[in-house]
Amino acid sequence: MKVKIYFPDGHLERPVWNALVEAGYKLAKSERGYLIDVDHPNIIFKQVRPQIMPFYVSMGKGDGGFTGEDILENAKLRYDLSDVIVMDKLPFRPTKLVVAVSEKMYPDVKTIEDFKEVVGDRPVLFASEFPELAKEYARKIGLNAIVFDPIGKTEASLLPPEPEADLILEVTETGTTLRENGCRIIDVVKDPVYSVFIVNRRSFENPEKRKIMENLVTDVKEVLESKNLVSLFFNVPNEEDIQPIIDFLTKEGFDPTVSKLAKGGVAIHIILDKAMVKFLKPKLRELGARRIATAPVITFGD
């Protein structure tokens, strides 16, 4: 049973690639770069632009793929995507979908209402790689917009002199690139925007194909989620302290590993989010824990 998965290029390529390598997959690009070799007998990777992925998956040309919620929503407005299912959200760093203008061309515009007041009813040029979402946004807020896809770096269409666009609809993580190019965010359309793994409905209904894709997505998620985890080890030398500590950890939602020490007492191990360590250690010391130490969680493939 072969499953064809669309592999993203653009900003998602490196995070997906790294996560799969850390999960134990051996990847190599072909000479032309479109096919990605993988040491899995049931998976075929083909690299395409995330923007076209939902259409290909809907048409059954591939079984699944890695893309973004924003791209999927734009494709839903353009095509009939009744055969596309979101299998899972992926814990990559989310982005947000924003509207921005050139600070130089519109120095007094701070909000979308400011922009509407300045331009009035005149037609404005609205650039976005998500043209269907841009058209829907313009319609909702009552903006007389001519929407176009700039086919490249969207923020470049705002750069003076004589910018090609009046405003843009763009995805950003922190807004740094927009600010560096003299752009000001005047509205947030969607926050957060997640990466997702989409599948064809017929492929999802095939138990063998679904299991292969579920395992692939789980491998990626486990690697990403483990980056925030640490192992916490400590000794409990006094016998009377053992059960109260186990009871406390169990109440807090942990399932501790308990091992006997050669000279009496036990060693305890739990896995937790590293942000919780500083709050947990004082309580453990109070209950009788000693020689507390942490270590990174080693994921499969490391």
N, C-alpha and C positions, 0 to 999 in steps of 0.2 A: 504494500500500500504506500503510494507516494503522495506527499502533500506539498503543494506549491505555495510558498510564502513570499510575498513581496517585501523586499528589504528596502528601507528608506534611504534616500540621499539627503543632502542638506543638513540642517542642524541636528536631526535625529540620528544620522548615520553613525557618528562616533559613539554616542551613549549606548545605542543598541549593540553595536559591534563589541564594545568593551564589556558590556554586561554578559553577552553570550560567551566571550572568551573566558571571563572569570568563572562562568558556570561550567567550563570544561569543553566547550565546543571549539574545534579547530577550524578557522575560517581562512580563506584565501581568495582574492579576486582573480577572475580570469583576465586574459590579456586585454580584452576590450572593456572589461570592467562591469559588464552587465550581469554576468552570472557569478555567484559567490559560492565557491566550493565549501562544503561542510562535511565533517566526518560523521554524518548521521544517515543511515541507509534509507530513511523514510522521508527526508526533507530535501526539497529543492528551493534554493534561494535565488530570486531574480530581483535586481535592483531597479527601481523606477522612482519617479518623482512622487512624493506623498499625495500631491494634488490629484493625480489620475488614479490612485490606488482604489478609492471607493468605487469608481466606475468599473474598473477591471474585476474587482471582487464581486460586484453586483451581477456582472455579466457571466460569472463563473469561469473567467479566464485564469483565476487563481483562487486558492482556498482561503487565504487570509493575508493580513499584512499589518505593518506598524504605521500609524498615521496620527493626525491630531484631531481633536474634537472640532476645531475651527474649520479644518479642511473637510471633514465629514459633513458638517452642517452646510457648508457652501455647496458641496456636491449634492446634498439632498434637495436643495433649492433648484439645482440645475437639471438633475436627472431623477428618474424614478428609481429609488434605491430600496425598494421593498424587500429585496433579498440580501440586505446587509445587516449583520448583527454585531453589536459591540460585545465582544466576549469579556473584556476586562479593561479597566483603567490601569495605566502603568505608573509606577511611583517615580518617574523622572521629575525633575523640577518643573512645576507648572509655569505657564506663561499667562499673559492677559492680552485681550484684544482691545486696542485703543484707537481713538481718532486723534490726529495731530495736524498742526499747521506750522508754517514757517514763522519763527519769531520775528524775522526781519520784515516779512511781507505783511504780517498781521500782528504788530507789536502790542496792540491793546486788547487782543482777543485772548481771554483766559478760559472761557467755557464755550460749549456749543451754542448756547443762547447768545453769547456775545457775537459769535461768528454769524449766526442767522441775522442778527440786527445789522451787522456791517454790510453783508452782501445783499440783503433784501430778497427780491424775487429773481434777481439775475441768475443765469445758469452758472454753475461752478463745476470745475473739473475735479473729479473724485477718483483718486488712484488707489487700487488695492489688488493684491493677488487673490482676494476673495470677492470677486465682483458681485456675486449674487447676494452675499451678506451686506455689501456696501449699498446695493440697490434697495434691499429691504430696510436698512438703517435709514437711508435718505427718505424713503417713503414714510416711515414711522414718525420721523421728526419734521416732515414737511419741507424738505430741502430740494430745491430745483437743481438736481445734480446730473451731470453726464459722467457715467462711471466707465472706467477703463482699467485694464490690467497692464501695468508698465513693463511686464516681462523682465524682471530683474530686481535690483534693490529699490524697493518702493520709496524709501525716504529720499532717494536721489532726485525723485520728481518734484521735491519741494525746494531744492537748492536754488538760490538766486545766483546770477540774475536771470530773469524771465523763466521762472519755474514752470514745469509742465502741468502741475496740479495745484489746486487751491488747498486741498486737504487730502489726507490719506487715512485708510483703515489698515492697521498693521498690528502684527503680533510682537510683543516685547516681553522680556523677562524682568529687567530692572529699569528700562527706559534710558540706559546709558548711551546706547548707539544713537537714539533719537536726539538726545541732548547734545551729543558731540557733533551732530549734523545741523544744529540750530533749529531743532523742531520742538514744539511745545505740545504736550498732551492736553487736549481740551475735553475729552470724554472717555470713559471706560465702558466699553460695550459688554464685555464678558470677563469675569475674573473669579476663579481661576479657569484656565484652559488646559486640559490634561491631554497627554498622549494616550492613545488607545490602541488596542489590538482588535481589528475587525475581521469577521469571517463571513463567507458565503452561507446562506441559510441551508442550502442542500448539503454543503460540507459539514455544517454544524450538526445536522441530523444524521450524519454518518458516524456511528459510534467509534470506528477505528480512526477516522480523520480527526474527530473532535478530541479524542484522547491524546493524539500526537501534538495537536496545537495547545491543548491545556497544559501538557507537560512542558512545552517550550515556553509558554507565558509564565508558568510557575517558576521555572529555572531563572528567568530574567527577574521576576519580582523578588525571589529569595535573595539573589545577589544584591539588588538595590536596597532592600529593606535591612539586610544584615549590616550595611555600612554604618548604621546608627546603633548597632548592638555591641555589647561587650560581655565577656564572661566575668562574673564576680565570684571570687574564691575567698573562703575564710575558714579558720578553725574555730571549733567550740570545745575547749579543753575540759570544761566542767560538765559532768553528766547532768546535773540539775538544770543546766541552761539549754540543753538540746531541744527538748520538747517545746518550751515556750518560743524558741526561735523558729522551729518548724511550723508551729501554729500561726505565728505572725506572718511568715512568708506565704503560707497557704491562704491565709485571709486576704493577703495583698494580691493574690492571683498567680503566685509562682508555684511551680512543681519542682522543688529542689532535689538535686542529687545528693545523697548523704552516704559518706564512706567512713569506715572506722579508721582511727589512727592507731598506730602500733603501741603507743604509750597511754592510750585512753582518750576518750572524747571522739569527736568526729570532724571530718572536713566536709564543707557544704559548698555546692556550686549552683549558681543560677545564671540565666541569660536575661539581660534587660537593656532597655534604651539607656545609652550613656548619660543622657540628661538627667536620669533619675538617680544616678549613683550618689551624688552629693547629698541628696535628701535621705537615702536609705542607710548610708553608712553610720551616721550618728545613732540611729535607732538600734542598729545591729550591735554596735559597741556597747550601748546601754544594756542590751540583753545578754551580753557575754561573748560576742564574737571577737576573735583576735587574729592578728596577721592577715588583715584584709588586703586583697590584691585584685587588680583587674587585668584583662588581656583582650586583645581584639578577637572577635569571632572570625574563625577561618572558614571561608566559604569553599564549596566544592570547586575544584579547578585551580585554587591558589597553590 
